[in-house]
């Protein structure tokens, strides 16, 4: 499979700025790549990805759990549910056939009391309505299947949950994009967007050399992830400005080879916590890790793994993995999730994916966090449908 490098160029006035493009995708994460790959398939489209880093996928896309989610947690009619389920099916069908590294290992959500048991029973009936396969497993049976996992009251099994190599997926999406003559400009930070009569002018500054360029393009997709609010606010009037909040999550390595677990283990999400809980996940090599915790930070660049919540994470983990010794946990890496709702607000926030009123051809993607990786290929089709119907 093609690795990033072939066909990638610096953003220079000689090679890029004189070209006309039908679509400029701002942001080269997994979602931006998926949108670009899909748009590039339509004859007549000329698509460029503008990425400020020197490589694609350096932020949220490569700093997450790498889980293929089943699509159970979100409101039935939300974009998160729709695109997660569709994206999961596309990953297992198209991406798997193309050789993307993944494994359908399954997942358990474990309940420790009556309230949590009622939650997983609700998820079970919801999954039946959504057409997502799940199974309620009695605890005595679970003891024989995963001896190291403790479930006091109940277990919901999600067999279509899996794990995936985000980098392998991005390789695949980039290959599709490049085969359709897409262009990728790295080291190019967008510093301004203007609407003109025929489309948009995108102003960018090279992060590799002292050079500013302007691209004229018919359509712009804001898929800038952690910086999507800043891109949106460059174009939209002040009364339509948005703010994203940054939720850092640290992952912890499990520095032991025993006991083993063969599937992902999730607790029931705690009320008022913006996440699915500190869960047990697996790498494709079988290595166990735990995370993410949640810590609100002011900067989208604060990637230093934190031990501030280690004691609390340990308390959560031993509820379902009681054999854990805290000394076997060590900070591995951290990721940051862009959220449209900050701490203290427990309401649900859906993906925002829309063509902005009064700005034809400008499609905004805001608050694209989990399950963004799972949903990425479906998001690509969703955005393409906005343009092409």
N, C-alpha and C positions, 0 to 999 in steps of 0.2 A: 504494500500500500504506500502511496506517495506520502512523504514526510514534508512538513513545512520547510520551505526554502526555495523550491523551484517556482519561478514566476512571481516571487515576492520582490517588491522594489521599494526604495525610499520614495517619499513624496517629493518630487522635484518638478520645477516649472517646465523643464525640457521634456519630461516623459509623460507627465500626467495632465498638467493644467490646460494644455491645448486641446485635449480630448473632450468630447461631449458625452455625457452619460445619461441614461434614462433613469437610473436609480443610484443614489449614494447611501450606503449603509454605514451609519456612524457606530462603531463598536464591533470588534472582532472576537467576541466571546462565542459560546456555543449557539446562543440564540441568533446573534448577528450572522454567523456562518450559515445557519439553517435557513434564515430568510434569504440571504444572498444566493444560496444554492438553488432554492426554489424559484426565485425571480429570474435567475440566469437561464433557466430551462426554456423560457418563452422566447421564441424567435423574435428578433428585433430589439430585445432588451440588451442594454450594455450597462453592466453593474460594476460598481467599485465599492470596496470596503475600505473605510478610513479608520485606522487603528493607531492610537497614540503610543502604545508600547511597541517594542521592537519585535515582539512575537504576539501571535493571537492567543487568546484564552489564558491570560496571565493573572486574572483576578478571580471573580466568583466562580467561573467555569472550572477552574482547576483546584479550587479550595472548598470542597464540599464532601458529602458522604458518598458520592457516586452511586446513589441508589436509584433504581428504576421503580418508581412508586406505582401502586395499583390504582390510586385515585379514590380513596375512601373517605378522607377527612373533611372535605369541603362541601359547601351547599350544592345540592343537586344541579341547580341551573346556573352555577357559576362557570366562568371561563376556566378556572383552575381545575374543576372536575372534568369538564368537556375536553380540554386540551391535554390534560394528564392521561386520560384513558386513551384518547386518539394517539397521543405521542408514544405511549407505551406499546401500542399495537404496531406502530411504524418502526419502532426500535427493534422489536422482536421479529418483524417481517423483513423490512428493507435493509436496515443496518446490519442485522445478524447475517443475512445472506451475503452482504458485501464484505464480511469478515471482521466487523467491529467486535472487539473483545467484550464479552458479557457472559453472565451466568444467571439463570433463573433459579436462585437458591431458595426463595420463599422467605416469609417473615411471620413471626408471632408477635401479637400484641397481648401482653399479659396483665391480668387483673389481680389485685391483692386484697380487695374488699368488695362489699356489696355495691357501692357506688361505681367503682371501676368495672365491676362485672356488668352492671346495667349499661355502661358506656359501650363495651364491646358487643353486647347483645344488640344495642341500637345500630352499631356499625354493621353487624351481620345483616339485619333486615334492610338497612340502607343499601348494602352491596347487592342484595337480591334485586332491588328495584333498579339499580344501575347496570345490572348484568355483569357485575364483577364477581368472580368466583372467590368465595371464602368458606371457612368451615369452623364451627365451634368445637373445640377439643376439650374433653374433660381433663381435669388436672391429673387424675391417676394415670391416664394414658400418656399425658405429656411427660410425666416422670420417666417413662421408659424410652421415649423418643429423644429427649434432651435432658439427660440426668443432671446436668450442671445448672439448669434453669429452674428457678423457683416461681411458681404461679399458685398463689393461695386460693383464688376463687375461680379463675377461668382463663381460657386461651382462645384467641381468634387467630386462625391461620389464614394467611394471604399467600397462596401459592404462586401468584403471578408477579409478586415483588421480586426484584433481582438486583444485581450489581453490574456496573459497566465501567469501562475505562473511558473517562471523559476525553482524554487525549486521543484515543483510538477513534472515538466518534467524531471529534473535530477533524482528524485526518481525513475521514471519509467525506464529511461535508465539504471540506476544502477541495478534495479531489473532484467532486461533482461540480463545484463552482468553477474550478480551473478548466475542466473539460468543456465547459460552456463559455469559455473565453472571458471569465470574470477576472478582474484585476484587484489586487490587494496592495494597499499602500500602508506600510508600517512606519512607525516613528513619526506620526502625523497627528497632531492635536488640533481639534476643531476649536477655533477661538471666536467664531461668529457665523451667523446665518442670516441672510437677507432674502426676502421674497421679492421677486421681480415679476414682470408681466407674464413671462413664459415659464417660470419655475423658480429656482432658488440659486443663490450664490452662497457657496460654502467656503469660508475663510479658514485656512489651516496653517499652522506653524510647524515646521519640522523640528522634532526633538533631537535630531541627529546632526543638523547643521543649521546655520543661521539663514533661514530662508522662509518666506511667507508665500503662499500660493492661494489662488482663488479658482474653484471649480464651478462651472455652470452646469446645473443638473435639473432634470424635469421633476424628480421626486426625491424626497429625503425620508429615510427611516431612522428614527432615533432609537438605537438599541445599545445605548452607552452604559447600561447596567448601573453601577454605583454612581455614575456621573450623569445619568439620564435627566435628572431634574435640572442640572446646569445647562445642558443642551437645549432642553425645552424652553427654559427661561430666556435663552438668547433670542428666541424668535417670537414667542407668544407675548401679548401685552401683560403689563404688570399685574392686572387684576386676575390673570389666569396662571400666575406663577405657582409652582409646586415646590414642596420640600420633601426630600427623602431622609430617613433616619438610618443609622448604621448599627446593626446588631452583629457584634463579633461573636463568633463561636469557636472555642478551642477544642481540638480533638486530642485524645490521649492514647498513646500506644499501650498495649497490654504486653508487658515484658515477661511473658511466661508461655510455655507451650502446653500447659495443662491447667484447668480442664479445657477440652475442645467443645466448640459449638458449631453446628453445621448450617445455621440460618440466622437471619437478622432477628434481633430481639428488641422490641420497643415497649416502654412502659405506656400506660394510659397518660395522655397529656395532662399536665396539671392546669387547673383553672387559673386564668390570668397570666399564664406564661406564653409568650409568643414563640412557640416552637413545639416540636413533637416529643420533647424530653431527651435526656441524655441516653442515647440508645447504643446497643451493641451492633456494630456492623463489621463486615468482612471485606478484605481486599480479594482480588481475583487470585492471589497467591494463598488465600486462606488465613492470612494474618488478621487477628482481631484488633479492633480499636473501639473506643468509646467517645461519644460526643454527638453533636456539639452542645456545650453549655451556651449561655447567652449573657453577654455583657455589652451594654450600650456604650458606644464610643463616639467621639466627636469627629474623627477623621476616617475617611475611607481607605487610608494608607496604613492603618495601625494593625499590621499583621503579626506582631510579636505574640507568640503563644503565651497565654496567661495562666497562672496558677491561682488567681484570686478566688476562683470558684471550685478549686479542687476538692475541698472538704464537702461542699454541698453536692458536687457531682458524685463523689464516692458514696454519700448517703443514698442518693437515688439509685445508683447501680447495684448496691448490695441488696436492695429490695428484690431484685430478680436474678442477681448473680452473686449469691451469698459467699461463694468461695473466694471472692476477690480480696486480695491484700493490697492496701493502699500504696504500699511501696512498689507494687508492680505497675503502677500508672506513672507515665511520664509524658509531659506535653510534647506533641508531635508537630502540629501545624495549626493554623487558624484560618478561618474564612470570614468574610463580611457579607451580610445579607442586606440588600437595600429594601427598606420598608417605608410605606407611605403613612403609617400610623406609628407613633412613638410610644415610649413606655407609659404605662398608666391607662392606656386605652385598650380594652379587651374586645373591641368589635372586629368583625371579619373584614379583611381587605382583599378584594379580588385583584387579579391582573388588570392593568389598564392597557388596552391595545386599541387605539382609535385614530382615525383620520381627523385632525383637528378642524373644527368649524372655522371657516374663513381662510383656511390655509390648505387648499386642495393639493393633494400629493404629499403632504407632511403627515406621516404616521408616527405616533408617539407610543412608546412602550415604557411604562413606569411601574416601579415596584415589582420587577420580575425576579422573584426569589424562588424558593422551593414551591412547587415542583417544576422549576424552569428547565432543568436539565432533561427530565423525563418528557416534558412538553415541547421541547425545542423544535422537533421536526413538524409537529402539528402547528406550532406557532408560525413556522415558515409558510405552511399552506394557508393559514388564516390570514396572514398579511398579504400573501400573493392574491388571495381572493378579494381583498379590499381593492386592489388595483385592477384585477382582471375580471372579477365577477365569477 
